[in-house]
Amino acid sequence: MKSFGELEKEQTQRESSFLSQLMGETTMEGLVQTEADLTEQRNQALFRIAAEIEDTEDALNQAEQLVQRLREHLEQLKGLQRVLSKQERGKR
């Protein structure tokens, strides 16, 4: 996953490239193609963001399930410890 700084740098480079390209293009077809390219780039970015959100939510859910299982296991261990401690005291 890229850092915010890296993403910001890439965005700045894309904008600079776009402006340079736009300044050089004077035909309507060129402007239409540039708009189509920008739309495609935006759609790709939105798709990557949506996929990353989904992956992050899945990972978070898995982590929460693991925490719950660990808590249950910890309670079982504490219960066993109490039972065995009582048995040991009872033998003395």
Secondary structure, 3 states (H helix, E strand, C coil): CCCHHHHHHHHHHHHHHHHHHHHHCCCHHHHHHHHHHHHHHHHHHHHHHHHHHHHHHHHHHHHHHHHHHHHHHHHHHHHHHHHHHHHHHHHC
